[in-house]
Amino acid sequence: MHQLSSSETALLAAETNTNLGHQSLCLELAPDSDGQHLTLTRLRSVIEENMHRAPSLRRRVRHVPLELDDPWWIEDPHFDLDYHVRHLAVPGASDPDALEQLLARLHERPLDRNRPLWELYLIENPDGASILFVKVHIVLIEELGPLGPLSPVVAGPGLGVDGVRNGAWRPDMVPTDSDLLIKAAWSTVRSPIRSGRHLLQAYRRIPVVGEVSRLILAASNSSMHPVERARNDRPVPRVAFNRTVGAHRRVARVTLSVDRLREIRRQQDVRFHDVLLTVISGALRHWLVLNDELPSEPLVALTPLLVDADSDELGAALVPLATHRHDALRRLDDISASMSELTLELEPQSAQSISNRAGAPSALAGAAARLLITTGAGLRMMPPFNVYVVNIPGRDEGPIAGHDIVREHAMCPITDGCGLSISAISHDHRVDVTLVADRDLITDLEVLAERLEIELDVLHHECAAS
C-alpha cells in the first residue's frame, strides 16, 4: 500500500463523467503459425502467467473520505481476472460499421474506480479474425505503456516491467475510512500546503465556492506538468466539435501508406509530422466545407512532441492547420513553417530516434494522454485549440501469445471544448489512424476518416507534378 503522487492525483481529479481519463488500443492479430486464431483460454492463461511482471495490474485506488488527502494504491484483495479479461463478438457481417460501433461503446465507458484501472476484451469478427481491445487509465500508462495488461506478455526494455518474480503476491487489507482519515491528519501536520489543496478539492462540491475552488486548482495543477505551450497569436475559430462533450463516442479507423508519406517528406524536405498534419488539415477542410462551417481563420491543432524520452519531458505545439488554404502544397508549406517556428526552442526528437529508444513510444503515448486531460483544465469551454492530433512512432512489440499484430489503432480521450481527437501510430509499412469524436457533435465521422486517404493522394499527386 502506497500513496499516489501529486501528479497522479491531479489526473484522477481532472476526470469527470464525460471527460474520461483512459486511453484505448485496438489490436488486430494475425493467425499463429498453425493458422489458428487467439482463444480466450489462451489469452487468459498467458496474462495470468506473466502478471508477476506487472504488479500494478492488481492495484486499485482507495480514496480518502472528502478527498482530504491523496488517494492510496492498494493491492486489491478481491482482484478478479475474469472481470478484466472478457470475450465479445461483432454481431454479424451485415453492418460494415459494427466493429467501430462496438469499439466506441467500449471506449466511452468509464473504468470502475473500485477495481484496478484496466480492461481487456477479445473480440471475434464475423470473418474469424481476433481483435484485442485494451483500455488503460493514464495513471497506469506511465508504468505499463499503452499495451497495459499485454505489456508483460510482450515485455521488452522500457515497458515498465522488470520481468523478475519478487516473491508471491500479497494482497492488502482494505483500509477503513477511519484509517485513511488518521493518515490524512498526519499529512496535515507534515505538509499544510498540500492539505490546503485537498481542502479546495472538498470545497468543489459546494455551489459558488466550488467554482472558485475549481479555478484555483486548475491554475495550480497546470504547473505540475512539464508542458511547454507554444504561442499562437491568431484567434482560434469555434466549430461544431468545439463544444461540451457528452457521454457517447464515435470511432473511425483508416490505414495510410507510410511510403507515400515518406516520399512527400523527402521531396519537400519537411518533417514526417508536417506531412501527416497536412493530410489531416485537408480532410478537416473538406468536412468543414461539406457542413458549411469553414471559418476564415485556420483551425489550430494541439500536438504533443517528445523532447526528452529519458526525463519524459513533453513539448506542446499549437499548430495552425492552414485549413483556409485550398492548395495542398501551400497548406504543407504553411504547416512546415509554423512547426519550424514553434519548435525552435523545444528541439523535439525525430520519429526515428523515438522509435529506436527503448520505452520512448510508450512515454509519448502516456504523456500525450495526460496533456489533453490537463491542458486548459480551467478553460475547457474555450481551449486555445480545435483538435488534438498525436503521432506515436510504433515499434515492433513482438507477437502476443504467438500472434503478430496486423494493425494497431489508439483511441485518445476527448474533452469539453475539444470533441475530436486524431491519433496515428506509424510503423515501417503503414500508419494506423484513429478518429474519436463526440457522438452528437460529429455524426458523419466516417466521412472525415475516408477523406484522409483522398487527401494523401491529392498531396502526393501535387508533389509529383511540382
ChimeraX attribute file (.defattr): number of C-alpha atoms within 10 A of each C-alpha:
attribute: neighborCount
match mode: 1-to-1
recipient: residues
	/A:1	17
	/A:2	9
	/A:3	15
	/A:4	17
	/A:5	12
	/A:6	14
	/A:7	14
	/A:8	16
	/A:9	17
	/A:10	22
	/A:11	18
	/A:12	18
	/A:13	14
	/A:14	18
	/A:15	16
	/A:16	11
	/A:17	11
	/A:18	19
	/A:19	20
	/A:20	23
	/A:21	27
	/A:22	27
	/A:23	24
	/A:24	25
	/A:25	22
	/A:26	20
	/A:27	21
	/A:28	18
	/A:29	21
	/A:30	21
	/A:31	17
	/A:32	15
	/A:33	10
	/A:34	7
	/A:35	9
	/A:36	14
	/A:37	18
	/A:38	24
	/A:39	15
	/A:40	16
	/A:41	8
	/A:42	11
	/A:43	20
	/A:44	17
	/A:45	12
	/A:46	16
	/A:47	19
	/A:48	14
	/A:49	11
	/A:50	20
	/A:51	21
	/A:52	21
	/A:53	20
	/A:54	24
	/A:55	17
	/A:56	21
	/A:57	23
	/A:58	23
	/A:59	21
	/A:60	22
	/A:61	21
	/A:62	23
	/A:63	19
	/A:64	20
	/A:65	15
	/A:66	13
	/A:67	19
	/A:68	24
	/A:69	29
	/A:70	23
	/A:71	22
	/A:72	20
	/A:73	19
	/A:74	21
	/A:75	23
	/A:76	23
	/A:77	14
	/A:78	12
	/A:79	16
	/A:80	12
	/A:81	15
	/A:82	10
	/A:83	10
	/A:84	18
	/A:85	19
	/A:86	16
	/A:87	13
	/A:88	14
	/A:89	16
	/A:90	19
	/A:91	13
	/A:92	12
	/A:93	12
	/A:94	8
	/A:95	10
	/A:96	9
	/A:97	13
	/A:98	15
	/A:99	22
	/A:100	16
	/A:101	17
	/A:102	17
	/A:103	21
	/A:104	21
	/A:105	15
	/A:106	18
	/A:107	26
	/A:108	22
	/A:109	16
	/A:110	19
	/A:111	18
	/A:112	12
	/A:113	13
	/A:114	11
	/A:115	20
	/A:116	24
	/A:117	24
	/A:118	25
	/A:119	23
	/A:120	25
	/A:121	20
	/A:122	21
	/A:123	26
	/A:124	20
	/A:125	17
	/A:126	14
	/A:127	9
	/A:128	14
	/A:129	15
	/A:130	21
	/A:131	25
	/A:132	23
	/A:133	23
	/A:134	25
	/A:135	28
	/A:136	24
	/A:137	25
	/A:138	30
	/A:139	22
	/A:140	22
	/A:141	25
	/A:142	21
	/A:143	19
	/A:144	28
	/A:145	25
	/A:146	27
	/A:147	24
	/A:148	30
	/A:149	26
	/A:150	22
	/A:151	23
	/A:152	26
	/A:153	24
	/A:154	17
	/A:155	19
	/A:156	16
	/A:157	11
	/A:158	17
	/A:159	26
	/A:160	22
	/A:161	20
	/A:162	16
	/A:163	16
	/A:164	10
	/A:165	13
	/A:166	10
	/A:167	7
	/A:168	7
	/A:169	12
	/A:170	9
	/A:171	15
	/A:172	14
	/A:173	12
	/A:174	14
	/A:175	14
	/A:176	11
	/A:177	13
	/A:178	11
	/A:179	11
	/A:180	20
	/A:181	17
	/A:182	11
	/A:183	14
	/A:184	21
	/A:185	13
	/A:186	12
	/A:187	17
	/A:188	17
	/A:189	10
	/A:190	11
	/A:191	10
	/A:192	11
	/A:193	12
	/A:194	15
	/A:195	20
	/A:196	14
	/A:197	20
	/A:198	20
	/A:199	16
	/A:200	20
	/A:201	20
	/A:202	17
	/A:203	19
	/A:204	18
	/A:205	14
	/A:206	11
	/A:207	9
	/A:208	10
	/A:209	12
	/A:210	16
	/A:211	15
	/A:212	14
	/A:213	19
	/A:214	18
	/A:215	16
	/A:216	15
	/A:217	21
	/A:218	18
	/A:219	13
	/A:220	12
	/A:221	20
	/A:222	17
	/A:223	9
	/A:224	12
	/A:225	15
	/A:226	15
	/A:227	19
	/A:228	16
	/A:229	15
	/A:230	18
	/A:231	12
	/A:232	16
	/A:233	7
	/A:234	12
	/A:235	12
	/A:236	19
	/A:237	16
	/A:238	18
	/A:239	16
	/A:240	16
	/A:241	20
	/A:242	22
	/A:243	19
	/A:244	17
	/A:245	23
	/A:246	18
	/A:247	15
	/A:248	16
	/A:249	26
	/A:250	25
	/A:251	24
	/A:252	25
	/A:253	20
	/A:254	18
	/A:255	20
	/A:256	18
	/A:257	17
	/A:258	17
	/A:259	13
	/A:260	17
	/A:261	23
	/A:262	17
	/A:263	16
	/A:264	22
	/A:265	18
	/A:266	12
	/A:267	12
	/A:268	16
	/A:269	10
	/A:270	19
	/A:271	19
	/A:272	19
	/A:273	21
	/A:274	24
	/A:275	26
	/A:276	23
	/A:277	25
	/A:278	27
	/A:279	27
	/A:280	23
	/A:281	28
	/A:282	29
	/A:283	23
	/A:284	23
	/A:285	25
	/A:286	20
	/A:287	19
	/A:288	17
	/A:289	12
	/A:290	11
	/A:291	11
	/A:292	9
	/A:293	13
	/A:294	19
	/A:295	16
	/A:296	11
	/A:297	17
	/A:298	21
	/A:299	25
	/A:300	24
	/A:301	24
	/A:302	25
	/A:303	23
	/A:304	27
	/A:305	27
	/A:306	27
	/A:307	21
	/A:308	18
	/A:309	20
	/A:310	12
	/A:311	10
	/A:312	18
	/A:313	19
	/A:314	24
	/A:315	24
	/A:316	25
	/A:317	24
	/A:318	22
	/A:319	27
	/A:320	26
	/A:321	29
	/A:322	26
	/A:323	26
	/A:324	17
	/A:325	18
	/A:326	12
	/A:327	14
	/A:328	23
	/A:329	19
	/A:330	13
	/A:331	25
	/A:332	25
	/A:333	17
	/A:334	19
	/A:335	24
	/A:336	24
	/A:337	14
	/A:338	19
	/A:339	20
	/A:340	15
	/A:341	13
	/A:342	19
	/A:343	16
	/A:344	9
	/A:345	11
	/A:346	18
	/A:347	14
	/A:348	20
	/A:349	14
	/A:350	16
	/A:351	19
	/A:352	10
	/A:353	13
	/A:354	24
	/A:355	20
	/A:356	14
	/A:357	14
	/A:358	17
	/A:359	22
	/A:360	25
	/A:361	26
	/A:362	28
	/A:363	29
	/A:364	29
	/A:365	27
	/A:366	24
	/A:367	24
	/A:368	27
	/A:369	23
	/A:370	26
	/A:371	23
	/A:372	22
	/A:373	24
	/A:374	23
	/A:375	21
	/A:376	18
	/A:377	20
	/A:378	19
	/A:379	13
	/A:380	18
	/A:381	16
	/A:382	17
	/A:383	20
	/A:384	22
	/A:385	23
	/A:386	28
	/A:387	23
	/A:388	25
	/A:389	23
	/A:390	24
	/A:391	25
	/A:392	27
	/A:393	23
	/A:394	23
	/A:395	19
	/A:396	11
	/A:397	15
	/A:398	14
	/A:399	14
	/A:400	21
	/A:401	17
	/A:402	17
	/A:403	19
	/A:404	18
	/A:405	18
	/A:406	12
	/A:407	19
	/A:408	24
	/A:409	23
	/A:410	27
	/A:411	28
	/A:412	27
	/A:413	29
	/A:414	26
	/A:415	30
	/A:416	22
	/A:417	24
	/A:418	29
	/A:419	27
	/A:420	27
	/A:421	24
	/A:422	25
	/A:423	24
	/A:424	26
	/A:425	22
	/A:426	22
	/A:427	18
	/A:428	12
	/A:429	11
	/A:430	20
	/A:431	26
	/A:432	23
	/A:433	24
	/A:434	23
	/A:435	24
	/A:436	25
	/A:437	28
	/A:438	28
	/A:439	19
	/A:440	16
	/A:441	20
	/A:442	18
	/A:443	12
	/A:444	15
	/A:445	20
	/A:446	17
	/A:447	16
	/A:448	20
	/A:449	23
	/A:450	15
	/A:451	20
	/A:452	24
	/A:453	17
	/A:454	14
	/A:455	20
	/A:456	24
	/A:457	16
	/A:458	17
	/A:459	23
	/A:460	19
	/A:461	13
	/A:462	14
	/A:463	16
	/A:464	11
	/A:465	7
	/A:466	8
